[in-house]
Amino acid sequence: MNILNDTGFNRLRSAIDASNTRQQVISNNIANADTPYFKRSEVSFESLLQSEMNGVSSIKGRMTNPRHIAIGSGSIPTAKITTDKSTAMNNNMNNVDIDSEMTSLAENQLRYNTYIEEVNHQIKMMRTALGGNA
């Protein structure tokens, strides 16, 4: 029995993966802040997950018997990277705002820490429920 393979852990794993991807994308934006014609990218994940949880869902219910009725399609959303090619902030046609990117970097770090704390909390609860040491 794999207790770390339920939908909640899969969502958290996807959120952590999205946070890691966001870290790489933001770091790339910051590194190219002075590169002429560079266009910033961003990662969207939370809005995709929220729409999944609001019923516009492709999340699948767990089936333990082939006679069960299928619920949803079974996919957990993954991070989507988009590039903003429509704007320019500098004379060199670059659209990276370093202040905005640094703010996004700090926000992403807070999200990542929250996701890790939630994983740790759920593992601790499972250990306690199974009679192990907390």
ChimeraX commands (.cxc) that place a marker at each C-alpha (Angstrom):
marker #1 position 0.00,0.00,0.00 radius 0.5
marker #1 position 1.47,3.31,-1.05 radius 0.5
marker #1 position 0.10,5.96,1.31 radius 0.5
marker #1 position 1.94,8.77,-0.45 radius 0.5
marker #1 position 0.19,8.23,-3.77 radius 0.5
marker #1 position -3.21,9.79,-3.15 radius 0.5
marker #1 position -4.65,12.81,-4.94 radius 0.5
marker #1 position -3.59,15.25,-2.20 radius 0.5
marker #1 position 0.06,14.24,-2.42 radius 0.5
marker #1 position -0.07,14.28,-6.22 radius 0.5
marker #1 position -1.43,17.83,-6.14 radius 0.5
marker #1 position 1.28,18.88,-3.70 radius 0.5
marker #1 position 3.94,17.21,-5.84 radius 0.5
marker #1 position 2.62,19.05,-8.90 radius 0.5
marker #1 position 2.62,22.33,-6.95 radius 0.5
marker #1 position 6.22,21.76,-5.82 radius 0.5
marker #1 position 7.24,20.92,-9.40 radius 0.5
marker #1 position 5.50,24.08,-10.61 radius 0.5
marker #1 position 7.29,26.11,-7.96 radius 0.5
marker #1 position 10.64,24.67,-9.07 radius 0.5
marker #1 position 9.82,25.48,-12.69 radius 0.5
marker #1 position 8.76,29.00,-11.69 radius 0.5
marker #1 position 12.09,29.46,-9.85 radius 0.5
marker #1 position 14.00,28.53,-13.01 radius 0.5
marker #1 position 11.88,30.79,-15.24 radius 0.5
marker #1 position 12.14,33.80,-12.91 radius 0.5
marker #1 position 15.89,33.26,-12.52 radius 0.5
marker #1 position 16.21,33.16,-16.31 radius 0.5
marker #1 position 14.22,36.40,-16.58 radius 0.5
marker #1 position 16.47,38.09,-14.02 radius 0.5
marker #1 position 19.63,36.80,-15.69 radius 0.5
marker #1 position 18.47,38.26,-19.01 radius 0.5
marker #1 position 17.22,41.60,-17.67 radius 0.5
marker #1 position 19.75,43.50,-19.80 radius 0.5
marker #1 position 19.71,41.24,-22.86 radius 0.5
marker #1 position 18.39,43.10,-25.92 radius 0.5
marker #1 position 15.13,41.76,-27.36 radius 0.5
marker #1 position 14.71,39.22,-24.53 radius 0.5
marker #1 position 11.06,38.54,-23.67 radius 0.5
marker #1 position 10.14,37.45,-20.16 radius 0.5
marker #1 position 8.34,34.20,-19.45 radius 0.5
marker #1 position 6.01,33.27,-16.64 radius 0.5
marker #1 position 4.57,30.08,-15.18 radius 0.5
marker #1 position 0.87,29.52,-14.55 radius 0.5
marker #1 position -0.15,26.66,-12.31 radius 0.5
marker #1 position -2.33,27.82,-9.43 radius 0.5
marker #1 position -5.08,29.10,-11.75 radius 0.5
marker #1 position -5.08,25.74,-13.59 radius 0.5
marker #1 position -5.31,23.84,-10.31 radius 0.5
marker #1 position -8.07,26.13,-9.06 radius 0.5
marker #1 position -10.14,25.54,-12.20 radius 0.5
marker #1 position -9.63,21.79,-11.74 radius 0.5
marker #1 position -10.91,22.03,-8.18 radius 0.5
marker #1 position -13.88,24.24,-9.15 radius 0.5
marker #1 position -15.43,21.55,-11.28 radius 0.5
marker #1 position -13.84,22.34,-14.63 radius 0.5
marker #1 position -11.98,19.23,-13.74 radius 0.5
marker #1 position -9.93,16.55,-15.31 radius 0.5
marker #1 position -8.96,15.08,-11.92 radius 0.5
marker #1 position -9.98,11.44,-11.68 radius 0.5
marker #1 position -11.50,9.65,-8.72 radius 0.5
marker #1 position -9.61,6.62,-7.43 radius 0.5
marker #1 position -11.08,3.33,-8.66 radius 0.5
marker #1 position -10.33,0.26,-6.54 radius 0.5
marker #1 position -12.69,-2.00,-8.47 radius 0.5
marker #1 position -13.30,-2.16,-12.24 radius 0.5
marker #1 position -17.04,-1.91,-11.59 radius 0.5
marker #1 position -16.70,1.55,-10.04 radius 0.5
marker #1 position -18.02,4.53,-11.96 radius 0.5
marker #1 position -15.19,6.65,-13.34 radius 0.5
marker #1 position -15.00,10.22,-12.05 radius 0.5
marker #1 position -13.00,12.71,-14.12 radius 0.5
marker #1 position -10.17,11.99,-16.53 radius 0.5
marker #1 position -7.37,11.56,-14.03 radius 0.5
marker #1 position -4.83,14.23,-14.85 radius 0.5
marker #1 position -3.28,16.58,-12.32 radius 0.5
marker #1 position -2.44,19.90,-14.00 radius 0.5
marker #1 position 1.17,20.70,-14.75 radius 0.5
marker #1 position 2.84,24.08,-14.94 radius 0.5
marker #1 position 2.46,25.99,-18.18 radius 0.5
marker #1 position 5.21,28.38,-19.33 radius 0.5
marker #1 position 4.15,31.35,-21.45 radius 0.5
marker #1 position 6.27,34.10,-23.01 radius 0.5
marker #1 position 5.04,37.69,-23.10 radius 0.5
marker #1 position 6.01,38.90,-26.58 radius 0.5
marker #1 position 3.59,41.80,-26.74 radius 0.5
marker #1 position 5.31,44.31,-24.43 radius 0.5
marker #1 position 8.60,46.18,-24.22 radius 0.5
marker #1 position 9.84,48.01,-21.13 radius 0.5
marker #1 position 13.25,49.21,-22.26 radius 0.5
marker #1 position 14.70,50.89,-25.31 radius 0.5
marker #1 position 16.34,47.60,-26.24 radius 0.5
marker #1 position 12.86,45.96,-26.58 radius 0.5
marker #1 position 13.41,43.87,-23.43 radius 0.5
marker #1 position 10.33,43.52,-21.21 radius 0.5
marker #1 position 11.87,42.35,-17.90 radius 0.5
marker #1 position 11.04,44.52,-14.89 radius 0.5
marker #1 position 13.67,43.53,-12.31 radius 0.5
marker #1 position 11.58,44.77,-9.35 radius 0.5
marker #1 position 8.59,42.73,-10.45 radius 0.5
marker #1 position 10.75,39.65,-10.99 radius 0.5
marker #1 position 12.36,39.96,-7.54 radius 0.5
marker #1 position 8.90,40.25,-5.99 radius 0.5
marker #1 position 7.76,37.15,-7.89 radius 0.5
marker #1 position 10.88,35.32,-6.73 radius 0.5
marker #1 position 10.12,36.10,-3.06 radius 0.5
marker #1 position 6.46,35.12,-3.49 radius 0.5
marker #1 position 7.48,31.85,-5.12 radius 0.5
marker #1 position 9.84,31.07,-2.25 radius 0.5
marker #1 position 7.00,31.55,0.23 radius 0.5
marker #1 position 4.74,29.26,-1.80 radius 0.5
marker #1 position 7.43,26.59,-2.00 radius 0.5
marker #1 position 7.99,26.73,1.77 radius 0.5
marker #1 position 4.24,26.40,2.35 radius 0.5
marker #1 position 4.00,23.36,0.06 radius 0.5
marker #1 position 6.92,21.66,1.83 radius 0.5
marker #1 position 5.39,22.38,5.25 radius 0.5
marker #1 position 2.10,20.86,4.10 radius 0.5
marker #1 position 3.84,17.70,2.87 radius 0.5
marker #1 position 5.68,17.40,6.18 radius 0.5
marker #1 position 2.44,17.92,8.10 radius 0.5
marker #1 position 0.61,15.22,6.14 radius 0.5
marker #1 position 3.46,12.75,6.61 radius 0.5
marker #1 position 3.48,13.48,10.34 radius 0.5
marker #1 position -0.29,12.89,10.53 radius 0.5
marker #1 position 0.04,9.57,8.69 radius 0.5
marker #1 position 2.85,8.47,10.99 radius 0.5
marker #1 position 0.73,9.31,14.01 radius 0.5
marker #1 position -2.28,7.49,12.57 radius 0.5
marker #1 position -0.20,4.39,11.90 radius 0.5
marker #1 position 1.04,4.40,15.49 radius 0.5
marker #1 position 4.56,5.55,14.71 radius 0.5
marker #1 position 6.50,8.31,16.39 radius 0.5
marker #1 position 5.43,11.81,15.44 radius 0.5
marker link #1:1,2 radius 0.2
marker link #1:2,3 radius 0.2
marker link #1:3,4 radius 0.2
marker link #1:4,5 radius 0.2
marker link #1:5,6 radius 0.2
marker link #1:6,7 radius 0.2
marker link #1:7,8 radius 0.2
marker link #1:8,9 radius 0.2
marker link #1:9,10 radius 0.2
marker link #1:10,11 radius 0.2
marker link #1:11,12 radius 0.2
marker link #1:12,13 radius 0.2
marker link #1:13,14 radius 0.2
marker link #1:14,15 radius 0.2
marker link #1:15,16 radius 0.2
marker link #1:16,17 radius 0.2
marker link #1:17,18 radius 0.2
marker link #1:18,19 radius 0.2
marker link #1:19,20 radius 0.2
marker link #1:20,21 radius 0.2
marker link #1:21,22 radius 0.2
marker link #1:22,23 radius 0.2
marker link #1:23,24 radius 0.2
marker link #1:24,25 radius 0.2
marker link #1:25,26 radius 0.2
marker link #1:26,27 radius 0.2
marker link #1:27,28 radius 0.2
marker link #1:28,29 radius 0.2
marker link #1:29,30 radius 0.2
marker link #1:30,31 radius 0.2
marker link #1:31,32 radius 0.2
marker link #1:32,33 radius 0.2
marker link #1:33,34 radius 0.2
marker link #1:34,35 radius 0.2
marker link #1:35,36 radius 0.2
marker link #1:36,37 radius 0.2
marker link #1:37,38 radius 0.2
marker link #1:38,39 radius 0.2
marker link #1:39,40 radius 0.2
marker link #1:40,41 radius 0.2
marker link #1:41,42 radius 0.2
marker link #1:42,43 radius 0.2
marker link #1:43,44 radius 0.2
marker link #1:44,45 radius 0.2
marker link #1:45,46 radius 0.2
marker link #1:46,47 radius 0.2
marker link #1:47,48 radius 0.2
marker link #1:48,49 radius 0.2
marker link #1:49,50 radius 0.2
marker link #1:50,51 radius 0.2
marker link #1:51,52 radius 0.2
marker link #1:52,53 radius 0.2
marker link #1:53,54 radius 0.2
marker link #1:54,55 radius 0.2
marker link #1:55,56 radius 0.2
marker link #1:56,57 radius 0.2
marker link #1:57,58 radius 0.2
marker link #1:58,59 radius 0.2
marker link #1:59,60 radius 0.2
marker link #1:60,61 radius 0.2
marker link #1:61,62 radius 0.2
marker link #1:62,63 radius 0.2
marker link #1:63,64 radius 0.2
marker link #1:64,65 radius 0.2
marker link #1:65,66 radius 0.2
marker link #1:66,67 radius 0.2
marker link #1:67,68 radius 0.2
marker link #1:68,69 radius 0.2
marker link #1:69,70 radius 0.2
marker link #1:70,71 radius 0.2
marker link #1:71,72 radius 0.2
marker link #1:72,73 radius 0.2
marker link #1:73,74 radius 0.2
marker link #1:74,75 radius 0.2
marker link #1:75,76 radius 0.2
marker link #1:76,77 radius 0.2
marker link #1:77,78 radius 0.2
marker link #1:78,79 radius 0.2
marker link #1:79,80 radius 0.2
marker link #1:80,81 radius 0.2
marker link #1:81,82 radius 0.2
marker link #1:82,83 radius 0.2
marker link #1:83,84 radius 0.2
marker link #1:84,85 radius 0.2
marker link #1:85,86 radius 0.2
marker link #1:86,87 radius 0.2
marker link #1:87,88 radius 0.2
marker link #1:88,89 radius 0.2
marker link #1:89,90 radius 0.2
marker link #1:90,91 radius 0.2
marker link #1:91,92 radius 0.2
marker link #1:92,93 radius 0.2
marker link #1:93,94 radius 0.2
marker link #1:94,95 radius 0.2
marker link #1:95,96 radius 0.2
marker link #1:96,97 radius 0.2
marker link #1:97,98 radius 0.2
marker link #1:98,99 radius 0.2
marker link #1:99,100 radius 0.2
marker link #1:100,101 radius 0.2
marker link #1:101,102 radius 0.2
marker link #1:102,103 radius 0.2
marker link #1:103,104 radius 0.2
marker link #1:104,105 radius 0.2
marker link #1:105,106 radius 0.2
marker link #1:106,107 radius 0.2
marker link #1:107,108 radius 0.2
marker link #1:108,109 radius 0.2
marker link #1:109,110 radius 0.2
marker link #1:110,111 radius 0.2
marker link #1:111,112 radius 0.2
marker link #1:112,113 radius 0.2
marker link #1:113,114 radius 0.2
marker link #1:114,115 radius 0.2
marker link #1:115,116 radius 0.2
marker link #1:116,117 radius 0.2
marker link #1:117,118 radius 0.2
marker link #1:118,119 radius 0.2
marker link #1:119,120 radius 0.2
marker link #1:120,121 radius 0.2
marker link #1:121,122 radius 0.2
marker link #1:122,123 radius 0.2
marker link #1:123,124 radius 0.2
marker link #1:124,125 radius 0.2
marker link #1:125,126 radius 0.2
marker link #1:126,127 radius 0.2
marker link #1:127,128 radius 0.2
marker link #1:128,129 radius 0.2
marker link #1:129,130 radius 0.2
marker link #1:130,131 radius 0.2
marker link #1:131,132 radius 0.2
marker link #1:132,133 radius 0.2
marker link #1:133,134 radius 0.2
view
